[in-house]
């Protein structure tokens, strides 16, 4: 019989409340990069260099394939909280899984190696 302690229940409540507070979530990674071009006289080749960019891209997996989409600076700014929410959701989900594993292991007498 699996039994969760009062402390376990409190942790569960805290985790689910945090999950409930999250807004929209976008999976994947938002990156910002600056580049150098191949034109010899360009400002990006000067000393000090003034690189081109920033260029924002959103990378994620769809059906096992990496898909990248370019975003404008405004889109990156608008959706950054959604990427942050997705990171937070993954972290909270990992904590919930760890708590569940701890409870099941304790109830069943399993020893984690």
MMTF fields as JSON, N, C-alpha, C and O atoms, coordinates in Angstrom:
{
  "mmtfVersion": "1.0.0",
  "mmtfProducer": "UNKNOWN",
  "numBonds": 451,
  "numAtoms": 452,
  "numGroups": 113,
  "numChains": 1,
  "numModels": 1,
  "chainsPerModel": [1],
  "groupsPerChain": [113],
  "chainIdList": ["A"],
  "bondAtomList": [4, 2, 8, 6, 12, 10, 16, 14, 20, 18, 24, 22, 28, 26, 32, 30, 36, 34, 40, 38, 44, 42, 48, 46, 52, 50, 56, 54, 60, 58, 64, 62, 68, 66, 72, 70, 76, 74, 80, 78, 84, 82, 88, 86, 92, 90, 96, 94, 100, 98, 104, 102, 108, 106, 112, 110, 116, 114, 120, 118, 124, 122, 128, 126, 132, 130, 136, 134, 140, 138, 144, 142, 148, 146, 152, 150, 156, 154, 160, 158, 164, 162, 168, 166, 172, 170, 176, 174, 180, 178, 184, 182, 188, 186, 192, 190, 196, 194, 200, 198, 204, 202, 208, 206, 212, 210, 216, 214, 220, 218, 224, 222, 228, 226, 232, 230, 236, 234, 240, 238, 244, 242, 248, 246, 252, 250, 256, 254, 260, 258, 264, 262, 268, 266, 272, 270, 276, 274, 280, 278, 284, 282, 288, 286, 292, 290, 296, 294, 300, 298, 304, 302, 308, 306, 312, 310, 316, 314, 320, 318, 324, 322, 328, 326, 332, 330, 336, 334, 340, 338, 344, 342, 348, 346, 352, 350, 356, 354, 360, 358, 364, 362, 368, 366, 372, 370, 376, 374, 380, 378, 384, 382, 388, 386, 392, 390, 396, 394, 400, 398, 404, 402, 408, 406, 412, 410, 416, 414, 420, 418, 424, 422, 428, 426, 432, 430, 436, 434, 440, 438, 444, 442, 448, 446],
  "bondOrderList": [1, 1, 1, 1, 1, 1, 1, 1, 1, 1, 1, 1, 1, 1, 1, 1, 1, 1, 1, 1, 1, 1, 1, 1, 1, 1, 1, 1, 1, 1, 1, 1, 1, 1, 1, 1, 1, 1, 1, 1, 1, 1, 1, 1, 1, 1, 1, 1, 1, 1, 1, 1, 1, 1, 1, 1, 1, 1, 1, 1, 1, 1, 1, 1, 1, 1, 1, 1, 1, 1, 1, 1, 1, 1, 1, 1, 1, 1, 1, 1, 1, 1, 1, 1, 1, 1, 1, 1, 1, 1, 1, 1, 1, 1, 1, 1, 1, 1, 1, 1, 1, 1, 1, 1, 1, 1, 1, 1, 1, 1, 1, 1],
  "groupList": [{"groupName": "UNK", "atomNameList": ["N", "CA", "C", "O"], "elementList": ["N", "C", "C", "O"], "formalChargeList": [0, 0, 0, 0], "bondAtomList": [1, 0, 2, 1, 3, 2], "bondOrderList": [1, 1, 2], "singleLetterCode": "X", "chemCompType": "L-PEPTIDE LINKING"}],
  "groupTypeList": [0, 0, 0, 0, 0, 0, 0, 0, 0, 0, 0, 0, 0, 0, 0, 0, 0, 0, 0, 0, 0, 0, 0, 0, 0, 0, 0, 0, 0, 0, 0, 0, 0, 0, 0, 0, 0, 0, 0, 0, 0, 0, 0, 0, 0, 0, 0, 0, 0, 0, 0, 0, 0, 0, 0, 0, 0, 0, 0, 0, 0, 0, 0, 0, 0, 0, 0, 0, 0, 0, 0, 0, 0, 0, 0, 0, 0, 0, 0, 0, 0, 0, 0, 0, 0, 0, 0, 0, 0, 0, 0, 0, 0, 0, 0, 0, 0, 0, 0, 0, 0, 0, 0, 0, 0, 0, 0, 0, 0, 0, 0, 0, 0],
  "groupIdList": [1, 2, 3, 4, 5, 6, 7, 8, 9, 10, 11, 12, 13, 14, 15, 16, 17, 18, 19, 20, 21, 22, 23, 24, 25, 26, 27, 28, 29, 30, 31, 32, 33, 34, 35, 36, 37, 38, 39, 40, 41, 42, 43, 44, 45, 46, 47, 48, 49, 50, 51, 52, 53, 54, 55, 56, 57, 58, 59, 60, 61, 62, 63, 64, 65, 66, 67, 68, 69, 70, 71, 72, 73, 74, 75, 76, 77, 78, 79, 80, 81, 82, 83, 84, 85, 86, 87, 88, 89, 90, 91, 92, 93, 94, 95, 96, 97, 98, 99, 100, 101, 102, 103, 104, 105, 106, 107, 108, 109, 110, 111, 112, 113],
  "secStructList": [7, 7, 7, 7, 7, 2, 2, 2, 2, 2, 2, 2, 2, 2, 2, 2, 2, 2, 2, 2, 2, 7, 7, 7, 7, 7, 7, 1, 3, 3, 3, 3, 3, 3, 3, 7, 7, 1, 7, 6, 6, 1, 4, 4, 4, 1, 1, 1, 7, 7, 7, 3, 3, 3, 3, 3, 3, 3, 3, 3, 3, 3, 6, 6, 3, 3, 3, 3, 3, 3, 3, 7, 2, 2, 2, 2, 2, 2, 2, 2, 2, 2, 2, 2, 2, 2, 2, 2, 2, 2, 2, 2, 2, 2, 2, 2, 2, 2, 2, 2, 2, 2, 2, 2, 2, 2, 2, 2, 6, 7, 7, 7, 7],
  "xCoordList": [0.847, 0.0, 0.896, 1.786, 0.664, 1.45, 0.835, -0.356, 1.666, 1.181, 2.104, 3.322, 1.522, 2.266, 2.116, 1.026, 3.205, 3.162, 2.534, 2.296, 2.272, 1.729, 2.711, 2.306, 4.003, 5.032, 5.004, 5.138, 4.83, 4.714, 3.519, 3.622, 2.4, 1.196, 1.417, 0.948, 2.13, 2.427, 3.296, 3.079, 4.29, 5.147, 4.34, 4.516, 3.46, 2.602, 1.739, 1.623, 1.141, 0.292, 1.101, 0.647, 2.299, 3.144, 3.519, 3.494, 3.866, 4.238, 3.057, 3.201, 1.891, 0.729, 0.265, -0.227, 0.417, 0.064, 1.006, 0.571, 2.285, 3.233, 2.939, 3.017, 2.605, 2.267, 1.017, 0.949, 0.032, -1.22, -1.0, -1.78, 0.048, 0.318, 1.026, 1.074, 1.573, 2.278, 1.312, 0.146, 1.803, 1.013, 1.337, 1.654, 1.251, 1.534, 2.997, 3.873, 3.24, 4.585, 4.929, 4.123, 6.128, 6.637, 7.828, 8.746, 7.816, 8.929, 10.114, 9.958, 11.285, 12.459, 13.347, 13.249, 14.23, 15.238, 15.192, 15.091, 15.266, 15.361, 16.813, 17.364, 17.433, 18.834, 18.964, 18.179, 19.986, 20.304, 21.772, 22.628, 22.061, 23.451, 23.814, 22.96, 25.094, 25.676, 26.656, 27.337, 26.738, 27.586, 28.556, 28.444, 29.497, 30.467, 30.208, 29.986, 30.231, 29.998, 31.332, 32.394, 31.264, 32.485, 33.023, 34.026, 32.397, 32.872, 34.106, 34.037, 35.226, 36.476, 36.416, 37.043, 35.698, 35.674, 34.539, 34.345, 33.793, 32.606, 33.001, 34.088, 32.082, 32.295, 32.525, 33.138, 32.05, 32.233, 33.662, 34.046, 34.463, 35.857, 36.829, 38.043, 36.295, 37.135, 37.663, 37.304, 38.521, 39.034, 38.64, 39.186, 37.759, 37.041, 35.881, 35.326, 35.523, 34.443, 33.074, 32.815, 32.211, 30.805, 30.015, 29.76, 29.635, 29.005, 27.575, 26.921, 27.111, 25.736, 24.8, 25.16, 23.615, 22.653, 22.141, 22.409, 21.443, 21.25, 20.192, 19.24, 20.407, 19.458, 18.882, 19.62, 17.564, 16.87, 16.331, 15.766, 16.514, 15.951, 15.368, 15.845, 14.332, 13.634, 13.862, 13.495, 14.475, 14.775, 14.025, 13.99, 13.425, 12.708, 12.668, 13.018, 12.242, 12.11, 10.644, 9.749, 10.424, 9.096, 9.261, 9.983, 8.591, 8.671, 10.124, 10.492, 10.943, 12.33, 13.276, 14.469, 12.763, 13.612, 13.709, 12.74, 14.912, 15.124, 14.544, 14.83, 13.727, 13.093, 13.507, 13.424, 13.951, 14.366, 13.525, 13.266, 13.106, 12.317, 12.984, 13.341, 13.15, 13.697, 12.607, 11.455, 12.981, 12.035, 12.565, 13.776, 11.659, 12.066, 12.41, 12.082, 13.064, 13.395, 12.118, 12.088, 11.069, 9.804, 9.179, 8.671, 9.213, 8.674, 9.469, 8.885, 10.779, 11.624, 11.284, 11.186, 11.109, 10.756, 9.389, 9.226, 8.403, 7.052, 6.993, 6.27, 7.755, 7.649, 8.667, 8.568, 9.643, 10.63, 9.965, 10.405, 8.922, 8.26, 7.667, 7.618, 7.226, 6.655, 7.743, 7.504, 8.941, 10.062, 10.472, 10.777, 10.481, 10.818, 9.789, 10.151, 8.513, 7.468, 7.674, 7.467, 8.076, 8.313, 9.487, 9.436, 10.545, 11.674, 11.224, 11.605, 10.416, 9.908, 9.007, 9.066, 8.178, 7.299, 8.118, 7.786, 9.181, 10.039, 10.694, 10.785, 11.145, 11.776, 10.763, 11.072, 9.57, 8.541, 8.096, 7.85, 7.993, 7.636, 8.697, 8.362, 9.962, 11.044, 10.951, 11.188, 10.609, 10.453, 9.278, 9.361, 8.181, 7.012, 7.337, 6.914, 8.085, 8.498, 9.399, 9.247, 10.339, 11.252, 10.479, 10.765, 9.512, 8.683, 7.902, 7.838, 7.313, 6.528, 7.408, 7.002, 8.606, 9.541, 9.944, 10.052, 10.162, 10.528, 9.404, 9.664, 8.176, 7.033, 6.87, 6.684, 6.939, 6.79, 7.931, 7.703, 9.15, 10.304, 10.172, 10.466, 9.726, 9.536, 8.429, 8.573, 7.338, 6.204, 6.547, 6.091, 7.348, 7.653, 8.963, 9.283, 9.727, 11.0, 12.074, 13.052, 11.897, 12.893, 14.106, 13.978, 15.251, 16.488, 17.03, 17.28, 17.204, 17.747, 19.246, 19.901, 19.791, 21.244, 21.831, 23.043],
  "yCoordList": [-1.174, 0.0, 1.241, 1.364, 2.146, 3.375, 4.395, 4.699, 4.905, 5.926, 7.124, 7.004, 8.233, 9.488, 10.135, 10.165, 10.644, 11.33, 12.702, 13.155, 13.349, 14.71, 15.639, 16.516, 15.436, 16.246, 16.01, 16.951, 14.749, 14.422, 15.149, 15.711, 15.134, 15.798, 17.309, 17.937, 17.881, 19.315, 19.637, 20.636, 18.774, 18.977, 18.868, 19.662, 17.881, 17.714, 18.947, 19.437, 19.442, 20.637, 21.828, 22.572, 22.012, 23.135, 23.028, 24.023, 21.821, 21.623, 21.882, 22.57, 21.337, 21.511, 22.969, 23.444, 23.676, 25.099, 25.892, 26.796, 25.552, 26.239, 25.942, 26.831, 24.702, 24.33, 25.081, 25.553, 25.19, 25.875, 27.355, 27.96, 27.943, 29.363, 29.66, 30.809, 28.623, 28.844, 29.272, 28.879, 30.067, 30.468, 29.564, 28.386, 30.136, 29.385, 28.943, 29.616, 27.794, 27.217, 26.875, 26.281, 27.254, 26.857, 25.931, 26.252, 24.783, 23.856, 24.31, 25.062, 23.848, 24.124, 25.176, 25.489, 25.718, 26.66, 27.926, 27.883, 29.049, 30.344, 30.786, 30.881, 31.057, 31.491, 32.838, 33.198, 33.567, 34.86, 34.795, 34.457, 35.121, 35.056, 36.258, 36.9, 36.535, 37.572, 36.89, 35.945, 37.36, 36.671, 37.62, 38.843, 37.007, 37.688, 37.243, 36.057, 38.162, 37.805, 37.589, 37.616, 37.375, 37.088, 38.307, 38.189, 39.453, 40.657, 41.219, 41.544, 41.336, 41.762, 43.164, 43.391, 44.101, 45.467, 45.764, 46.914, 44.749, 44.947, 45.314, 44.986, 46.0, 46.409, 45.225, 45.379, 44.059, 42.877, 42.35, 41.489, 42.871, 42.45, 43.494, 43.298, 44.604, 45.687, 45.346, 44.325, 46.224, 46.05, 47.262, 48.335, 47.186, 45.988, 45.677, 46.579, 44.403, 44.027, 44.46, 44.459, 44.829, 45.107, 44.044, 44.161, 43.01, 41.847, 42.147, 43.052, 41.364, 41.463, 40.777, 39.781, 41.318, 40.692, 41.67, 42.866, 41.23, 39.823, 39.152, 39.775, 37.863, 37.025, 36.043, 35.376, 35.961, 35.098, 33.873, 33.985, 32.706, 31.495, 30.601, 30.565, 29.891, 28.95, 27.567, 27.288, 26.703, 25.342, 24.363, 24.509, 23.363, 22.327, 21.062, 21.072, 19.975, 18.687, 18.456, 18.643, 18.047, 17.646, 16.298, 16.186, 15.277, 13.918, 13.478, 12.861, 13.802, 13.367, 14.19, 13.894, 15.209, 16.051, 17.449, 17.99, 18.022, 19.377, 20.376, 20.327, 21.279, 22.31, 23.662, 23.881, 24.558, 25.884, 26.932, 26.839, 27.923, 29.023, 30.324, 30.502, 31.22, 32.538, 33.407, 33.37, 34.187, 35.089, 36.513, 36.74, 37.454, 38.852, 39.166, 38.398, 40.284, 40.693, 40.859, 40.501, 41.397, 41.58, 40.23, 40.057, 39.279, 37.952, 37.285, 36.674, 37.396, 36.8, 37.41, 36.694, 38.705, 39.389, 38.923, 38.663, 38.814, 38.412, 36.975, 36.68, 36.074, 34.656, 34.169, 33.028, 34.989, 34.57, 34.074, 33.061, 34.74, 34.199, 32.805, 32.001, 32.517, 31.202, 30.124, 29.016, 30.453, 29.514, 29.322, 28.204, 30.402, 30.318, 29.457, 28.67, 29.605, 28.786, 27.306, 26.451, 27.004, 25.612, 25.03, 23.876, 25.828, 25.363, 25.097, 24.095, 25.995, 25.836, 24.605, 23.869, 24.386, 23.212, 21.926, 20.987, 21.869, 20.68, 20.457, 19.323, 21.532, 21.41, 20.925, 20.05, 21.487, 21.071, 19.634, 18.886, 19.251, 17.88, 16.903, 15.832, 17.264, 16.41, 16.276, 15.196, 17.362, 17.303, 16.407, 15.652, 16.496, 15.667, 14.192, 13.338, 13.893, 12.512, 11.998, 10.862, 12.831, 12.422, 12.161, 11.197, 13.006, 12.817, 11.51, 10.738, 11.268, 10.043, 8.805, 7.806, 8.871, 7.749, 7.506, 6.36, 8.575, 8.461, 7.775, 6.896, 8.173, 7.589, 6.112, 5.271, 5.798, 4.402, 3.544, 2.419, 4.066, 3.31, 3.032, 1.932, 4.043, 3.884, 2.854, 2.009, 2.927, 2.027, 0.58, -0.356, 0.41, -0.936, -1.487, -2.654, -0.657, -1.114, -1.241, -1.966, -0.529, -0.567, 0.245, 1.284, -0.23, 0.481, 1.064, 0.34, 2.38, 3.045, 2.894, 3.07, 2.567, 2.422, 3.604, 3.66],
  "zCoordList": [0.0, 0.0, 0.0, 0.841, -0.927, -0.973, -0.038, -0.105, 0.82, 1.734, 1.668, 1.797, 1.473, 1.459, 2.823, 3.395, 3.329, 4.62, 4.446, 3.327, 5.561, 5.501, 4.785, 4.022, 5.039, 4.382, 2.864, 2.083, 2.458, 1.028, 0.409, -0.681, 1.106, 0.619, 0.498, -0.451, 1.463, 1.413, 0.207, -0.479, -0.046, -1.218, -2.508, -3.432, -2.56, -3.73, -3.952, -5.075, -2.891, -2.989, -3.483, -4.352, -2.932, -3.345, -4.821, -5.545, -5.265, -6.674, -7.602, -8.613, -7.266, -8.143, -8.167, -9.191, -7.051, -7.05, -7.961, -8.674, -7.932, -8.805, -10.277, -11.125, -10.567, -11.949, -12.398, -13.533, -11.516, -11.85, -12.143, -12.879, -11.578, -11.783, -13.112, -13.549, -13.749, -15.011, -16.101, -16.106, -17.007, -18.165, -19.348, -19.183, -20.531, -21.741, -21.759, -21.217, -22.396, -22.458, -23.901, -24.617, -24.319, -25.633, -25.43, -24.676, -26.1, -25.964, -26.806, -27.768, -26.435, -27.244, -26.621, -25.435, -27.472, -27.018, -27.846, -29.072, -27.164, -27.826, -27.728, -26.632, -28.874, -28.869, -29.559, -30.435, -29.128, -29.726, -30.125, -29.308, -31.379, -31.802, -32.66, -33.271, -32.685, -33.531, -34.46, -34.061, -35.704, -36.676, -37.37, -37.291, -38.043, -38.879, -40.314, -40.557, -41.257, -42.655, -43.374, -42.752, -44.676, -45.436, -46.185, -46.889, -46.055, -46.755, -46.041, -44.855, -46.748, -46.112, -45.5, -44.465, -46.09, -45.582, -44.619, -44.226, -44.237, -43.394, -41.965, -41.49, -41.306, -39.914, -38.989, -37.932, -39.365, -38.513, -38.582, -37.79, -39.54, -39.685, -39.145, -39.189, -38.634, -38.126, -36.733, -36.146, -36.224, -34.873, -34.041, -34.298, -33.089, -32.659, -33.608, -34.237, -33.704, -34.614, -34.095, -32.892, -35.034, -34.727, -35.471, -36.669, -34.744, -35.366, -35.804, -35.285, -36.772, -37.261, -36.269, -35.642, -36.14, -35.258, -34.227, -34.343, -33.261, -32.914, -33.793, -34.263, -33.986, -34.701, -33.693, -32.969, -33.654, -32.693, -33.428, -34.516, -32.818, -33.41, -32.326, -31.191, -32.712, -31.845, -32.422, -33.563, -31.62, -32.053, -31.169, -29.948, -31.8, -31.059, -31.887, -33.067, -31.272, -31.946, -32.301, -31.476, -33.54, -33.986, -34.678, -35.668, -34.154, -34.69, -34.845, -35.845, -33.845, -33.846, -34.701, -34.768, -35.348, -36.196, -35.606, -35.072, -35.717, -35.222, -36.21, -37.406, -35.692, -36.502, -35.922, -34.713, -36.79, -36.351, -37.055, -38.255, -36.298, -36.839, -36.425, -35.26, -37.364, -37.05, -36.447, -36.879, -35.447, -34.797, -34.882, -34.891, -34.945, -34.868, -33.413, -32.509, -33.201, -31.83, -31.009, -29.832, -31.62, -30.913, -30.557, -29.449, -31.482, -31.189, -30.071, -29.176, -30.115, -29.071, -27.713, -26.717, -27.671, -26.42, -25.916, -24.724, -26.818, -26.421, -25.916, -24.965, -26.552, -26.228, -25.208, -24.757, -24.826, -23.826, -22.543, -22.001, -22.03, -20.829, -21.055, -20.125, -22.255, -22.546, -22.504, -22.023, -23.01, -22.932, -21.473, -21.058, -20.697, -19.275, -18.535, -17.66, -18.885, -18.267, -18.59, -17.73, -19.808, -20.204, -19.409, -18.983, -19.211, -18.398, -16.966, -16.362, -16.433, -15.062, -14.957, -13.972, -15.971, -15.973, -15.97, -15.246, -16.766, -16.788, -15.42, -14.951, -14.79, -13.47, -12.428, -11.619, -12.45, -11.498, -11.743, -10.796, -13.003, -13.346, -12.838, -12.333, -12.969, -12.458, -10.941, -10.4, -10.254, -8.799, -8.409, -7.44, -9.169, -8.9, -9.121, -8.342, -10.18, -10.441, -9.324, -8.876, -8.872, -7.8, -6.506, -5.796, -6.203, -5.008, -5.117, -4.16, -6.277, -6.488, -6.363, -5.769, -6.921, -6.819, -5.37, -4.933, -4.637, -3.217, -2.431, -1.61, -2.681, -1.967, -2.33, -1.45, -3.624, -4.064, -3.52, -3.077, -3.553, -3.044, -1.556, -1.087, -0.819, 0.624, 0.898, 1.782, 0.147, 0.371, 0.013, 0.67, -1.026, -1.501, -0.959, -1.185, -0.242, 0.279, -0.777, -0.593, -1.899, -2.968, -2.54, -1.893, -2.898, -2.59, -3.895, -4.858, -3.905, -5.107, -5.111, -4.084, -6.27, -6.407, -7.1, -7.306]
}
